[in-house]
Amino acid sequence: MKLLICVLFIAAVNATPLYENRENNDKPAENNEDWRLIPDGNYKLHLVDVNAEDAVVEPSFNGPNDMIFELFTRSNPTQPQIIRLGNVADLQNSFFNPNHQTRFHVHGWLDGGANVPANPYRDAYLAQGDFNFFAVDWTVGGQTPNYILARQRVGECGRGLAAFLDFLNENGTPFSAFTVLGHSLGAHCAGHAGKQVTRGRVAAIVGLDPAGPLFSIDSNDRLDHSDANYVEMMATDTEFLGFLRPLGHANFYANWGSRQPGCEGEIAGICSHQIVAHFMVQSINPQNVFGAIRCRDFNDIMTRDCVVSGASRRMGGEPVVDGISPPGTVFFLTTDPTTPFAQGPR
């Protein structure tokens, strides 16, 4: 059965590219059909016509009303406390500490909620220190079989998260304490949040293989380096599901950004798109250093010939900021095929 699935997958890939997020990526096909295989958070493939009209009537999604913010701290490491947007009593009666660093994780399409019984990001942060950790649940918007609709809702997801960041700031937490992680569609949600906050500027955003399908080079509708004081991009699947070009200040192309070691036995594109989560989680432990070398520019990644042009630095980590990089700076690193994946400093 697995062999049959792989054969069908390969045939579909050869017939129609999964996506193309280059300059002409939003040009419609001549017959107005563009079928792409896109996986959800449970590695299930969905065949989507990205040019189809939305014929399915679904409930509307209102970010500030529908999103759920689950707080975890060392005092409640496994049982979340729900903090409702604008509800000061929720915040005051919780274990939230405005003097601690606060970390957020935003899930991708068809992920989050009941699909995530454990949260490795939460566990990694709480193992290292007294953090406020929020699992950002936008499943009302993102847990739909209609990928096109979920993609269209990332701006609304960002509006809800931005309102929550402003709410925390109103109640004593500085924006300098905020780092937001987002995977796939969640990376663009994080970018929209950075665009829409009104009381400050987010300290850092980490885009974990930001989604490529249906996203163009238009910086107003996706993650961009201007969305926070520091934006980091980790690229692991630029051939299929991730965004190809650098979006942040520091942009890390692990193993040239595609076909990750350890994914050979899986449907490579899906595995490579998901493995970035393991890289980030492992990097939070200071013993696991994902050292990277600085390349001249993005063309070095495309030609797979990285000529060292500056100081090396680490990918991910805590805190995630590891030096100053001008927007578009590109780094290259290799990883091991098994946990903890990191190969140490360069």
C-alpha atoms as a printed R data frame, in Angstrom:
    type eleno elety resid chain resno       x      y       z
1   ATOM     1    CA   MET     A     1   0.000  0.000   0.000
2   ATOM     2    CA   LYS     A     2   2.806  2.420   0.883
3   ATOM     3    CA   LEU     A     3   4.495  1.623  -2.414
4   ATOM     4    CA   LEU     A     4   1.272  2.429  -4.283
5   ATOM     5    CA   ILE     A     5   0.942  5.759  -2.487
6   ATOM     6    CA   CYS     A     6   4.530  6.679  -3.329
7   ATOM     7    CA   VAL     A     7   4.036  5.745  -7.000
8   ATOM     8    CA   LEU     A     8   0.875  7.839  -7.226
9   ATOM     9    CA   PHE     A     9   2.630 10.731  -5.516
10  ATOM    10    CA   ILE     A    10   5.600 10.624  -7.887
11  ATOM    11    CA   ALA     A    11   3.301 10.416 -10.890
12  ATOM    12    CA   ALA     A    12   1.348 13.431  -9.719
13  ATOM    13    CA   VAL     A    13   4.510 15.423  -9.085
14  ATOM    14    CA   ASN     A    14   5.814 14.643 -12.560
15  ATOM    15    CA   ALA     A    15   2.497 15.623 -14.120
16  ATOM    16    CA   THR     A    16   2.018 18.902 -12.265
17  ATOM    17    CA   PRO     A    17   4.444 20.810 -10.009
18  ATOM    18    CA   LEU     A    18   3.256 21.149  -6.416
19  ATOM    19    CA   TYR     A    19   3.772 24.869  -6.561
20  ATOM    20    CA   GLU     A    20   5.922 27.539  -8.049
21  ATOM    21    CA   ASN     A    21   6.649 30.505  -5.767
22  ATOM    22    CA   ARG     A    22   8.866 32.409  -8.132
23  ATOM    23    CA   GLU     A    23   8.010 35.676  -9.856
24  ATOM    24    CA   ASN     A    24   5.315 34.103 -12.033
25  ATOM    25    CA   ASN     A    25   3.852 31.834  -9.383
26  ATOM    26    CA   ASP     A    26   0.382 33.366  -9.399
27  ATOM    27    CA   LYS     A    27  -0.124 33.128 -13.160
28  ATOM    28    CA   PRO     A    28  -3.178 30.889 -13.756
29  ATOM    29    CA   ALA     A    29  -2.925 27.813 -15.903
30  ATOM    30    CA   GLU     A    30  -4.358 28.087 -19.417
31  ATOM    31    CA   ASN     A    31  -7.270 25.779 -18.609
32  ATOM    32    CA   ASN     A    32  -7.767 27.566 -15.280
33  ATOM    33    CA   GLU     A    33  -6.902 24.421 -13.344
34  ATOM    34    CA   ASP     A    34  -3.808 23.998 -11.221
35  ATOM    35    CA   TRP     A    35  -3.828 20.792  -9.183
36  ATOM    36    CA   ARG     A    36  -1.291 20.481  -6.384
37  ATOM    37    CA   LEU     A    37  -0.620 17.907  -3.696
38  ATOM    38    CA   ILE     A    38  -0.342 19.573  -0.324
39  ATOM    39    CA   PRO     A    39   0.049 17.741   3.008
40  ATOM    40    CA   ASP     A    40  -1.570 18.553   6.308
41  ATOM    41    CA   GLY     A    41   0.029 18.342   9.736
42  ATOM    42    CA   ASN     A    42  -0.547 14.596   9.844
43  ATOM    43    CA   TYR     A    43   1.321 13.981   6.562
44  ATOM    44    CA   LYS     A    44  -1.893 13.244   4.636
45  ATOM    45    CA   LEU     A    45  -1.841 14.440   1.036
46  ATOM    46    CA   HIS     A    46  -4.655 16.570  -0.361
47  ATOM    47    CA   LEU     A    47  -5.080 17.211  -4.078
48  ATOM    48    CA   VAL     A    48  -6.140 20.842  -4.451
49  ATOM    49    CA   ASP     A    49  -7.107 22.879  -7.505
50  ATOM    50    CA   VAL     A    50  -5.638 26.190  -6.421
51  ATOM    51    CA   ASN     A    51  -7.519 28.081  -9.143
52  ATOM    52    CA   ALA     A    52 -10.935 26.701  -8.246
53  ATOM    53    CA   GLU     A    53 -13.638 28.982  -6.963
54  ATOM    54    CA   ASP     A    54 -14.591 28.454  -3.347
55  ATOM    55    CA   ALA     A    55 -17.816 26.489  -3.748
56  ATOM    56    CA   VAL     A    56 -17.993 25.225  -0.179
57  ATOM    57    CA   VAL     A    57 -19.893 27.381   2.278
58  ATOM    58    CA   GLU     A    58 -17.993 27.362   5.560
59  ATOM    59    CA   PRO     A    59 -18.352 29.365   8.766
60  ATOM    60    CA   SER     A    60 -16.549 32.674   8.683
61  ATOM    61    CA   PHE     A    61 -13.351 33.075  10.675
62  ATOM    62    CA   ASN     A    62 -12.861 36.022  13.002
63  ATOM    63    CA   GLY     A    63  -9.364 35.942  14.442
64  ATOM    64    CA   PRO     A    64  -9.883 37.933  17.670
65  ATOM    65    CA   ASN     A    65 -13.067 35.981  18.487
66  ATOM    66    CA   ASP     A    66 -12.176 32.495  17.294
67  ATOM    67    CA   MET     A    67  -8.523 32.021  18.169
68  ATOM    68    CA   ILE     A    68  -7.515 30.246  21.374
69  ATOM    69    CA   PHE     A    69  -4.406 31.163  23.352
70  ATOM    70    CA   GLU     A    70  -3.173 28.334  25.573
71  ATOM    71    CA   LEU     A    71  -0.680 29.357  28.251
72  ATOM    72    CA   PHE     A    72   1.917 26.957  29.623
73  ATOM    73    CA   THR     A    73   4.520 27.763  32.277
74  ATOM    74    CA   ARG     A    74   6.698 25.745  34.617
75  ATOM    75    CA   SER     A    75   3.803 25.911  37.086
76  ATOM    76    CA   ASN     A    76   1.441 24.310  34.533
77  ATOM    77    CA   PRO     A    77   3.727 22.533  32.049
78  ATOM    78    CA   THR     A    78   1.112 20.196  30.553
79  ATOM    79    CA   GLN     A    79  -2.332 21.600  31.401
80  ATOM    80    CA   PRO     A    80  -3.049 24.830  29.523
81  ATOM    81    CA   GLN     A    81  -4.657 27.903  30.971
82  ATOM    82    CA   ILE     A    82  -6.887 29.590  28.403
83  ATOM    83    CA   ILE     A    83  -6.325 33.339  28.254
84  ATOM    84    CA   ARG     A    84  -9.198 35.046  26.479
85  ATOM    85    CA   LEU     A    85  -8.346 38.134  24.479
86  ATOM    86    CA   GLY     A    86  -9.189 41.229  26.507
87  ATOM    87    CA   ASN     A    87 -10.008 39.297  29.680
88  ATOM    88    CA   VAL     A    88  -7.743 40.796  32.338
89  ATOM    89    CA   ALA     A    89  -9.073 38.417  35.009
90  ATOM    90    CA   ASP     A    90  -7.908 35.423  32.968
91  ATOM    91    CA   LEU     A    91  -4.439 36.901  32.854
92  ATOM    92    CA   GLN     A    92  -4.290 37.923  36.507
93  ATOM    93    CA   ASN     A    93  -5.571 34.546  37.716
94  ATOM    94    CA   SER     A    94  -3.093 32.582  35.599
95  ATOM    95    CA   PHE     A    95   0.573 31.722  36.024
96  ATOM    96    CA   PHE     A    96   1.523 34.322  33.412
97  ATOM    97    CA   ASN     A    97   4.465 36.466  34.516
98  ATOM    98    CA   PRO     A    98   4.965 39.715  32.564
99  ATOM    99    CA   ASN     A    99   8.604 39.783  33.667
100 ATOM   100    CA   HIS     A   100   9.409 36.529  31.859
101 ATOM   101    CA   GLN     A   101  10.211 36.063  28.200
102 ATOM   102    CA   THR     A   102   7.159 35.035  26.196
103 ATOM   103    CA   ARG     A   103   7.198 32.620  23.275
104 ATOM   104    CA   PHE     A   104   4.417 31.770  20.807
105 ATOM   105    CA   HIS     A   105   3.961 28.946  18.327
106 ATOM   106    CA   VAL     A   106   1.504 29.218  15.435
107 ATOM   107    CA   HIS     A   107   0.596 25.952  13.696
108 ATOM   108    CA   GLY     A   108   0.040 25.370   9.994
109 ATOM   109    CA   TRP     A   109  -2.805 24.079   7.842
110 ATOM   110    CA   LEU     A   110  -4.973 21.279   9.338
111 ATOM   111    CA   ASP     A   111  -2.669 21.202  12.340
112 ATOM   112    CA   GLY     A   112  -3.124 22.375  15.917
113 ATOM   113    CA   GLY     A   113  -5.895 21.687  18.399
114 ATOM   114    CA   ALA     A   114  -6.653 18.012  18.938
115 ATOM   115    CA   ASN     A   115  -4.086 17.111  16.264
116 ATOM   116    CA   VAL     A   116  -1.270 18.099  18.649
117 ATOM   117    CA   PRO     A   117  -1.576 16.043  21.858
118 ATOM   118    CA   ALA     A   118   1.967 17.069  22.820
119 ATOM   119    CA   ASN     A   119   3.843 20.270  22.109
120 ATOM   120    CA   PRO     A   120   7.604 19.791  21.704
121 ATOM   121    CA   TYR     A   121   8.187 23.550  21.459
122 ATOM   122    CA   ARG     A   122   6.556 24.044  24.846
123 ATOM   123    CA   ASP     A   123   8.581 21.256  26.410
124 ATOM   124    CA   ALA     A   124  11.843 22.550  24.967
125 ATOM   125    CA   TYR     A   125  11.344 26.097  26.232
126 ATOM   126    CA   LEU     A   126  10.174 25.106  29.705
127 ATOM   127    CA   ALA     A   127  13.145 22.758  30.039
128 ATOM   128    CA   GLN     A   128  15.438 25.761  29.574
129 ATOM   129    CA   GLY     A   129  13.843 28.449  31.727
130 ATOM   130    CA   ASP     A   130  10.878 30.307  33.150
131 ATOM   131    CA   PHE     A   131   9.065 31.183  29.967
132 ATOM   132    CA   ASN     A   132   5.478 32.073  29.248
133 ATOM   133    CA   PHE     A   133   4.674 29.781  26.328
134 ATOM   134    CA   PHE     A   134   1.521 30.238  24.232
135 ATOM   135    CA   ALA     A   135   0.239 27.629  21.809
136 ATOM   136    CA   VAL     A   136  -1.733 29.722  19.321
137 ATOM   137    CA   ASP     A   137  -4.744 27.752  18.084
138 ATOM   138    CA   TRP     A   138  -6.395 29.061  14.917
139 ATOM   139    CA   THR     A   139  -8.018 25.767  13.936
140 ATOM   140    CA   VAL     A   140 -11.358 27.501  13.292
141 ATOM   141    CA   GLY     A   141  -9.596 29.181  10.381
142 ATOM   142    CA   GLY     A   142  -6.923 26.691   9.425
143 ATOM   143    CA   GLN     A   143  -8.539 23.318  10.014
144 ATOM   144    CA   THR     A   144 -10.496 23.213   6.780
145 ATOM   145    CA   PRO     A   145  -9.940 20.779   3.885
146 ATOM   146    CA   ASN     A   146  -9.995 23.822   1.600
147 ATOM   147    CA   TYR     A   147  -6.334 24.913   1.489
148 ATOM   148    CA   ILE     A   148  -7.203 27.988  -0.555
149 ATOM   149    CA   LEU     A   149  -9.568 29.195   2.147
150 ATOM   150    CA   ALA     A   150  -7.028 28.509   4.902
151 ATOM   151    CA   ARG     A   151  -4.396 30.431   2.964
152 ATOM   152    CA   GLN     A   152  -6.799 33.365   2.573
153 ATOM   153    CA   ARG     A   153  -7.315 33.421   6.339
154 ATOM   154    CA   VAL     A   154  -3.701 33.967   7.408
155 ATOM   155    CA   GLY     A   155  -4.256 37.726   7.481
156 ATOM   156    CA   GLU     A   156  -7.177 37.265   9.852
157 ATOM   157    CA   CYS     A   157  -5.063 34.899  11.937
158 ATOM   158    CA   GLY     A   158  -2.457 37.650  12.120
159 ATOM   159    CA   ARG     A   159  -5.097 40.162  13.196
160 ATOM   160    CA   GLY     A   160  -6.119 37.958  16.109
161 ATOM   161    CA   LEU     A   161  -2.537 37.359  17.216
162 ATOM   162    CA   ALA     A   162  -1.681 41.045  16.886
163 ATOM   163    CA   ALA     A   163  -4.616 41.965  19.119
164 ATOM   164    CA   PHE     A   164  -3.413 39.447  21.702
165 ATOM   165    CA   LEU     A   165   0.136 40.833  21.643
166 ATOM   166    CA   ASP     A   166  -1.251 44.342  22.151
167 ATOM   167    CA   PHE     A   167  -3.402 43.010  25.018
168 ATOM   168    CA   LEU     A   168  -0.377 41.517  26.789
169 ATOM   169    CA   ASN     A   169   1.528 44.745  26.292
170 ATOM   170    CA   GLU     A   170  -1.337 46.744  27.789
171 ATOM   171    CA   ASN     A   171  -0.970 44.566  30.855
172 ATOM   172    CA   GLY     A   172   2.715 45.013  31.433
173 ATOM   173    CA   THR     A   173   4.638 42.829  28.985
174 ATOM   174    CA   PRO     A   174   7.119 44.667  26.750
175 ATOM   175    CA   PHE     A   175   7.277 43.828  23.064
176 ATOM   176    CA   SER     A   176  10.956 43.052  23.592
177 ATOM   177    CA   ALA     A   177   9.815 39.852  25.346
178 ATOM   178    CA   PHE     A   178   7.930 38.477  22.329
179 ATOM   179    CA   THR     A   179   9.301 35.850  19.936
180 ATOM   180    CA   VAL     A   180   6.799 34.217  17.581
181 ATOM   181    CA   LEU     A   181   7.436 30.905  15.826
182 ATOM   182    CA   GLY     A   182   5.243 29.946  12.893
183 ATOM   183    CA   HIS     A   183   5.324 26.857  10.702
184 ATOM   184    CA   SER     A   184   4.173 26.851   7.066
185 ATOM   185    CA   LEU     A   185   0.951 28.928   6.913
186 ATOM   186    CA   GLY     A   186   1.618 29.818  10.552
187 ATOM   187    CA   ALA     A   187   4.786 31.636   9.487
188 ATOM   188    CA   HIS     A   188   2.748 34.014   7.352
189 ATOM   189    CA   CYS     A   189   0.222 34.424  10.177
190 ATOM   190    CA   ALA     A   190   3.126 35.524  12.384
191 ATOM   191    CA   GLY     A   191   4.179 37.988   9.699
192 ATOM   192    CA   HIS     A   192   0.690 39.448   9.511
193 ATOM   193    CA   ALA     A   193   0.683 39.817  13.297
194 ATOM   194    CA   GLY     A   194   3.892 41.803  13.115
195 ATOM   195    CA   LYS     A   195   2.309 44.050  10.495
196 ATOM   196    CA   GLN     A   196  -0.841 44.675  12.531
197 ATOM   197    CA   VAL     A   197   0.320 45.304  16.109
198 ATOM   198    CA   THR     A   198  -0.404 48.864  17.206
199 ATOM   199    CA   ARG     A   199   1.468 49.331  20.477
200 ATOM   200    CA   GLY     A   200   5.022 48.321  19.599
201 ATOM   201    CA   ARG     A   201   7.194 46.138  17.448
202 ATOM   202    CA   VAL     A   202   7.640 42.393  17.834
203 ATOM   203    CA   ALA     A   203  11.166 41.488  18.885
204 ATOM   204    CA   ALA     A   204  11.578 38.382  16.711
205 ATOM   205    CA   ILE     A   205   9.687 36.132  14.303
206 ATOM   206    CA   VAL     A   206  10.925 32.736  13.127
207 ATOM   207    CA   GLY     A   207   9.424 31.401   9.911
208 ATOM   208    CA   LEU     A   208   9.731 27.619   9.914
209 ATOM   209    CA   ASP     A   209   9.708 26.689   6.225
210 ATOM   210    CA   PRO     A   210   7.078 29.329   5.365
211 ATOM   211    CA   ALA     A   211   4.412 28.011   3.004
212 ATOM   212    CA   GLY     A   212   5.004 28.465  -0.703
213 ATOM   213    CA   PRO     A   213   1.732 27.510  -2.469
214 ATOM   214    CA   LEU     A   214  -0.307 30.611  -3.401
215 ATOM   215    CA   PHE     A   215   2.202 33.059  -1.917
216 ATOM   216    CA   SER     A   216   3.965 35.533  -4.174
217 ATOM   217    CA   ILE     A   217   6.776 38.019  -3.764
218 ATOM   218    CA   ASP     A   218   4.255 40.637  -2.559
219 ATOM   219    CA   SER     A   219   5.569 41.447   0.929
220 ATOM   220    CA   ASN     A   220   2.212 42.816   2.085
221 ATOM   221    CA   ASP     A   221   0.602 39.375   2.099
222 ATOM   222    CA   ARG     A   222   3.299 37.140   3.564
223 ATOM   223    CA   LEU     A   223   6.125 37.041   6.072
224 ATOM   224    CA   ASP     A   224   8.685 39.783   5.469
225 ATOM   225    CA   HIS     A   225  11.799 41.083   7.213
226 ATOM   226    CA   SER     A   226   9.948 44.299   8.038
227 ATOM   227    CA   ASP     A   227   7.462 42.470  10.289
228 ATOM   228    CA   ALA     A   228   9.720 42.438  13.381
229 ATOM   229    CA   ASN     A   229  12.998 43.775  14.666
230 ATOM   230    CA   TYR     A   230  14.477 40.432  13.653
231 ATOM   231    CA   VAL     A   231  13.007 37.885  11.245
232 ATOM   232    CA   GLU     A   232  14.616 34.496  10.710
233 ATOM   233    CA   MET     A   233  13.668 32.039   7.993
234 ATOM   234    CA   MET     A   234  14.512 28.332   8.041
235 ATOM   235    CA   ALA     A   235  14.144 26.785   4.583
236 ATOM   236    CA   THR     A   236  13.961 23.001   4.346
237 ATOM   237    CA   ASP     A   237  11.619 22.225   1.442
238 ATOM   238    CA   THR     A   238  11.902 24.911  -1.218
239 ATOM   239    CA   GLU     A   239  11.327 22.392  -4.028
240 ATOM   240    CA   PHE     A   240   7.763 21.566  -3.010
241 ATOM   241    CA   LEU     A   241   5.983 23.146  -0.061
242 ATOM   242    CA   GLY     A   242   8.162 25.940   1.295
243 ATOM   243    CA   PHE     A   243   8.883 29.440   0.020
244 ATOM   244    CA   LEU     A   244  11.945 29.610  -2.197
245 ATOM   245    CA   ARG     A   245  13.375 33.088  -1.757
246 ATOM   246    CA   PRO     A   246  14.768 34.668   1.419
247 ATOM   247    CA   LEU     A   247  12.131 36.498   3.448
248 ATOM   248    CA   GLY     A   248  13.957 37.486   6.624
249 ATOM   249    CA   HIS     A   249  17.056 39.203   7.895
250 ATOM   250    CA   ALA     A   250  18.838 35.856   8.349
251 ATOM   251    CA   ASN     A   251  17.763 33.060   6.010
252 ATOM   252    CA   PHE     A   252  19.051 29.562   6.654
253 ATOM   253    CA   TYR     A   253  19.006 27.008   3.840
254 ATOM   254    CA   ALA     A   254  19.611 23.681   5.553
255 ATOM   255    CA   ASN     A   255  21.145 21.222   3.062
256 ATOM   256    CA   TRP     A   256  20.475 23.765   0.285
257 ATOM   257    CA   GLY     A   257  16.881 24.062   1.487
258 ATOM   258    CA   SER     A   258  15.570 20.770   0.141
259 ATOM   259    CA   ARG     A   259  15.721 16.972   0.410
260 ATOM   260    CA   GLN     A   260  16.728 16.809   4.043
261 ATOM   261    CA   PRO     A   261  18.941 13.952   5.284
262 ATOM   262    CA   GLY     A   262  16.826 11.410   7.117
263 ATOM   263    CA   CYS     A   263  13.885 11.952   4.770
264 ATOM   264    CA   GLU     A   264  14.965  9.525   2.070
265 ATOM   265    CA   GLY     A   265  12.636  6.807   3.311
266 ATOM   266    CA   GLU     A   266   9.603  9.110   3.397
267 ATOM   267    CA   ILE     A   267   7.800 11.089   0.747
268 ATOM   268    CA   ALA     A   268  10.719 13.470   0.697
269 ATOM   269    CA   GLY     A   269   8.868 16.753   0.216
270 ATOM   270    CA   ILE     A   270   6.488 16.223   3.114
271 ATOM   271    CA   CYS     A   271   9.194 15.002   5.469
272 ATOM   272    CA   SER     A   272  11.496 17.879   4.544
273 ATOM   273    CA   HIS     A   273   8.715 20.394   5.152
274 ATOM   274    CA   GLN     A   274   7.998 18.947   8.598
275 ATOM   275    CA   ILE     A   275  11.550 18.284   9.811
276 ATOM   276    CA   VAL     A   276  12.155 21.992  10.322
277 ATOM   277    CA   ALA     A   277  10.088 21.718  13.509
278 ATOM   278    CA   HIS     A   278  12.590 19.209  14.883
279 ATOM   279    CA   PHE     A   279  15.480 21.506  13.985
280 ATOM   280    CA   MET     A   280  13.914 24.397  15.906
281 ATOM   281    CA   VAL     A   281  12.999 22.285  18.921
282 ATOM   282    CA   GLN     A   282  16.477 20.779  19.156
283 ATOM   283    CA   SER     A   283  18.139 24.190  18.762
284 ATOM   284    CA   ILE     A   284  16.436 25.526  21.896
285 ATOM   285    CA   ASN     A   285  18.753 23.256  23.886
286 ATOM   286    CA   PRO     A   286  22.084 25.165  23.952
287 ATOM   287    CA   GLN     A   287  23.981 21.886  23.604
288 ATOM   288    CA   ASN     A   288  22.643 21.555  20.042
289 ATOM   289    CA   VAL     A   289  24.250 24.217  17.885
290 ATOM   290    CA   PHE     A   290  23.173 24.444  14.256
291 ATOM   291    CA   GLY     A   291  26.210 26.289  12.963
292 ATOM   292    CA   ALA     A   292  25.875 27.934   9.540
293 ATOM   293    CA   ILE     A   293  28.198 29.763   7.151
294 ATOM   294    CA   ARG     A   294  27.291 32.998   5.431
295 ATOM   295    CA   CYS     A   295  27.071 32.868   1.633
296 ATOM   296    CA   ARG     A   296  27.503 35.753  -0.796
297 ATOM   297    CA   ASP     A   297  23.843 35.860  -1.802
298 ATOM   298    CA   PHE     A   298  20.811 33.760  -2.728
299 ATOM   299    CA   ASN     A   299  22.408 32.767  -6.027
300 ATOM   300    CA   ASP     A   300  24.945 30.730  -4.042
301 ATOM   301    CA   ILE     A   301  22.062 28.603  -2.804
302 ATOM   302    CA   MET     A   302  20.600 28.195  -6.280
303 ATOM   303    CA   THR     A   303  23.958 27.096  -7.718
304 ATOM   304    CA   ARG     A   304  24.829 25.076  -4.606
305 ATOM   305    CA   ASP     A   305  28.152 26.832  -4.293
306 ATOM   306    CA   CYS     A   306  28.301 28.789  -1.042
307 ATOM   307    CA   VAL     A   307  31.361 31.027  -0.949
308 ATOM   308    CA   VAL     A   308  31.998 32.153   2.624
309 ATOM   309    CA   SER     A   309  31.481 35.905   2.803
310 ATOM   310    CA   GLY     A   310  31.138 36.742   6.459
311 ATOM   311    CA   ALA     A   311  30.965 35.523  10.024
312 ATOM   312    CA   SER     A   312  29.240 32.224  10.711
313 ATOM   313    CA   ARG     A   313  26.314 32.036  13.115
314 ATOM   314    CA   ARG     A   314  23.801 29.590  14.541
315 ATOM   315    CA   MET     A   315  20.320 28.810  13.239
316 ATOM   316    CA   GLY     A   316  17.484 28.961  15.745
317 ATOM   317    CA   GLY     A   317  18.440 28.769  19.384
318 ATOM   318    CA   GLU     A   318  17.333 30.690  22.444
319 ATOM   319    CA   PRO     A   319  17.453 33.595  22.234
320 ATOM   320    CA   VAL     A   320  17.040 33.292  18.495
321 ATOM   321    CA   VAL     A   321  18.860 36.538  17.684
322 ATOM   322    CA   ASP     A   322  22.550 35.796  17.098
323 ATOM   323    CA   GLY     A   323  23.991 38.941  15.621
324 ATOM   324    CA   ILE     A   324  22.832 41.510  13.117
325 ATOM   325    CA   SER     A   325  22.104 40.573   9.515
326 ATOM   326    CA   PRO     A   326  20.932 42.911   6.742
327 ATOM   327    CA   PRO     A   327  17.656 41.810   5.118
328 ATOM   328    CA   GLY     A   328  18.168 38.946   2.700
329 ATOM   329    CA   THR     A   329  21.380 37.611   4.243
330 ATOM   330    CA   VAL     A   330  21.757 33.943   3.352
331 ATOM   331    CA   PHE     A   331  23.335 31.122   5.350
332 ATOM   332    CA   PHE     A   332  24.042 27.488   4.529
333 ATOM   333    CA   LEU     A   333  24.371 24.515   6.868
334 ATOM   334    CA   THR     A   334  24.312 20.757   6.813
335 ATOM   335    CA   THR     A   335  22.552 18.536   9.330
336 ATOM   336    CA   ASP     A   336  22.711 14.952  10.499
337 ATOM   337    CA   PRO     A   337  19.945 12.520   9.474
338 ATOM   338    CA   THR     A   338  18.995 11.680  13.064
339 ATOM   339    CA   THR     A   339  18.232 13.616  16.230
340 ATOM   340    CA   PRO     A   340  19.544 16.008  17.468
341 ATOM   341    CA   PHE     A   341  20.477 16.835  13.825
342 ATOM   342    CA   ALA     A   342  22.904 19.653  14.763
343 ATOM   343    CA   GLN     A   343  26.545 19.406  13.700
344 ATOM   344    CA   GLY     A   344  27.901 22.086  16.005
345 ATOM   345    CA   PRO     A   345  29.525 25.485  15.417
346 ATOM   346    CA   ARG     A   346  31.178 26.427  12.125
